[in-house]
């Protein structure tokens, strides 16, 4: 009976490790730039995809409709609702332009759904 329980415990541990190996962390970056003479901000979300001047890379919902954010917090809340976890946040400033804020997020995806597989 004891060896049977040991075998079950080992099987469950191996199974849990196998499930973790099938997940891959993916990252995205939210860049929030203040608009000149406005209280509004421009939000850009970079998922690491190739960008082109000829392709519309703006974030869209499942129906293909453009998602517009009211503020930086609106964009951060959107990512939080979609299970993205904040990793880091930092500003970058220059003398002639408004501050640009960067927010890095991560989320686990099944390995089969990620690029490179």
C-alpha positions, 0 to 999 in steps of 0.5 A: 500500500505504501509503494502504491501511494508513493507511486501516485505521489511521484506520478502527480509530481511529474504531471505537475512539472509537465504542465508547467513546462507546457507554459511560456511567459510572454511579455508586452510593453505599454508606452504612454506618451503625453500629448502636447497641450493636452491632458490626454495620452497616446497609448502604444502596446508592443507585443514584440510583433513585427511592425510596418508602416503599411499595417495597422498595429493598433490594439483591436478587440475580438471583433476587430474594433479599435480599442481606445483608452481614456488614460494610462490607468484605463490601459493598465486596467485592460491588461490586468483584466486580461491576466497580464501582470506588471513587471516593471514601470519606468519613465524616460524623459528628454528636455524637449519632449514630455515624459514617456512612461513604459510599463512591462507586463508578462503573462503565461501562455500555452507553449503551442500558442506562442511564436517559435513553436 
